[in-house]
Amino acid sequence: MVRVAGVIDVVAMPTFAGELHHVITTKLPRLVVDLRRVTSMEAAGLEILADAHDLAVEHGGWLRASGAGQWLADLVRATRTSRPLDHYPALADALPAYRPSIISPR
């Protein structure tokens, strides 16, 4: 999981893109980007998320955004982007479900 906070603007975008690239290529290509603490994001931030999604898929994984609320949907609609971005309203919804195995008694 990558937690993002504050404003994602032209100053922050290189760091944002670099961190997503680093996590996907060196750690795990299954990534949840927690946007609950983002106060605003420029349209180019969507491209960074979409590029990171594509990179994760290339590496056999996925990228999910969570917690952005209505502002992300509004930004996607305003930019008319058609690039894929899986968004979940709550962080728990974006995380894969891990269930302990059930061992049946014999």
C-alpha positions in Angstrom: 0.0 0.0 0.0 1.1 3.5 -0.8 -0.4 6.3 1.2 -0.5 9.7 -0.4 -1.3 13.0 1.4 -1.6 16.6 0.5 -1.6 18.1 -3.0 -0.6 16.1 -6.1 0.5 18.9 -8.4 3.4 19.5 -10.9 5.9 19.7 -8.0 4.8 16.5 -6.4 4.1 14.4 -9.5 7.7 13.2 -10.2 8.0 11.9 -6.7 4.5 10.3 -6.8 5.3 8.6 -10.2 8.7 7.5 -9.0 7.4 6.0 -5.8 4.7 4.0 -7.6 7.2 2.8 -10.2 9.6 1.8 -7.4 7.0 -0.2 -5.5 5.6 -2.0 -8.5 9.0 -2.9 -10.0 11.0 -3.8 -6.9 8.4 -4.9 -4.3 5.0 -6.2 -5.3 3.0 -5.4 -8.5 -0.3 -5.6 -6.5 -0.8 -2.2 -5.1 -3.4 -0.2 -3.3 -3.0 3.6 -3.5 -4.7 5.2 -0.5 -5.9 8.7 -1.5 -7.9 9.5 1.7 -5.5 12.3 2.7 -5.1 13.9 -0.8 -6.6 17.4 -0.7 -6.4 18.0 -4.5 -5.0 16.4 -7.6 -4.3 17.9 -11.0 -5.5 16.0 -14.0 -2.0 14.7 -14.8 -2.2 12.8 -11.6 -4.7 10.5 -13.3 -2.2 9.8 -16.0 0.3 8.8 -13.3 -2.2 6.4 -11.7 -3.1 5.0 -15.1 0.5 4.5 -16.1 1.2 2.8 -12.8 -1.9 0.6 -13.4 -0.5 -0.4 -16.8 3.0 -1.1 -15.3 1.4 -3.3 -12.5 -0.5 -5.3 -15.1 2.7 -5.8 -17.2 4.3 -7.2 -14.0 1.4 -9.6 -13.4 -0.4 -7.5 -10.8 -2.9 -4.7 -10.4 -3.4 -1.2 -9.0 -6.4 0.0 -7.0 -7.1 3.5 -5.7 -9.1 3.9 -2.6 -10.6 6.6 -0.4 -10.7 9.5 -2.9 -14.4 10.0 -2.6 -16.4 12.0 -5.2 -13.5 14.2 -6.2 -11.8 11.4 -8.1 -14.9 10.5 -10.0 -15.4 14.2 -10.8 -11.9 14.5 -12.1 -12.2 11.4 -14.3 -15.4 12.7 -15.7 -14.0 16.2 -16.3 -10.9 14.9 -18.1 -12.9 12.4 -20.1 -10.2 9.8 -19.6 -10.8 6.3 -20.8 -7.7 4.8 -19.2 -8.4 2.1 -16.6 -8.5 3.0 -12.9 -10.0 0.7 -10.3 -11.3 2.9 -7.4 -12.9 1.7 -4.2 -14.6 4.1 -1.8 -13.1 2.4 1.3 -9.6 1.1 1.9 -10.9 -2.2 3.2 -12.8 -2.7 -0.1 -9.6 -2.3 -2.1 -7.5 -4.7 0.0 -7.5 -8.3 -1.1 -9.4 -10.5 1.2 -7.2 -12.8 3.2 -9.0 -15.6 4.9 -7.4 -18.2 7.1 -7.8 -21.7 5.8 -10.4 -23.8 7.5 -9.2 -27.3 8.5 -12.0 -29.8 8.8 -11.9 -32.1 11.7 -11.7 -35.8 10.7 
